[in-house]
Amino acid sequence: MLFLKHLSQTDRVSSEEQYKYLLNRFVPLLPHNCTWYNLTLNDLQIAVSKLRNQGLRDSSISVMTRALRTLWSMEYDKGNAPSPPSFNLKLRTNSIPEYLSRNEIKKMLKLVGKYESIDVWVLLYLFRGMNFKDLALLRKDQVMNNRIYYSRSKTGKEVPSFPLHQLAKNILYNYKRYNSNYLMPYLSEDIHKTFRSKENRIRKVRKQLTKDIKYVFKELNIKSVKRPFYTARYTFALHLSEHPNQDLFQIKRALGHQSIVTTERYIMRLNMSDLDDYIEESIVI
């Protein structure tokens, strides 16, 4: 497809992969002779059902349906298709937030400086729930007057600046490189010059660090989680919600969310049996 070629030329690798995923897995399940004009919601629902039977999760299926809707909208704008229908496919894409208890965090703090994966988790928490990609992309010139300034790569939304915690300073000092503008040693200006190369490098590093931290969690008897680094973001949001002077809109702004519904999901789905681990202390570790 010409559109895929355009995405490749503009280096939008994530979008390109989504559309290839759509073409390889979703489109073959649609009626053979379907067009933009005779494709129905029932056709889409049948394809979704088949993908579920193949073992795909709704979160993966939603990537395909979002890509399909985007392509449909583009064709509509060109006058080549009718207005796209509402994709009411009832996909269950909301992952349940996973948190670490304060006791589990205290175990990790004792290992700061000994395991890189633990250092990264602590930085993500101290950096107000920053995600790993944004940490890898963080540059030295984004630290001004002892405060960090950045916008989320996922949404482009600017996050309120925050002071650099002393523990974070200590951790960063151990990873300091004098010949690099990045705070962490994962990207190189000489090697990772394009969006694609940065994405691939970050994905590779995150995969290895995720494997490492799961091993450390097991050794520390910390509960198993699917996305260990994202627990730093969820846990920070939960701790922030316990602060008496914070409300949901302030938490949304601190996390850089576009929708307050996302913020609600972060802090409203805590298992009540785990609540005692979080209630007694303030946001400070």
ABEGO torsion letter per residue (X at the ends): XAAAAAAAAAGBAAAAAAAAAAAAAAAAABBAABBAAABBAAAAAAAAAAAAAAGBBAAAAAAAAAAAAAAAAAAAAAGABBBBBBBBAGBBABBBBBBBBAAAAAAAAAABGABAAAAAAAAAAAAGGBBAAAAAABBAAABBGGBBBBBBAAAGBBBBBBBBBAAAAAAAAAABBAABABABAABBAAABABAAAAAAAAAAAAAAAAAAAAAAAAAAGBBBBABAAAAAAAAAAAAAAABAABBAAAAAAAAGBABAAAAAAAAAABBAAAAAAAAABBABX
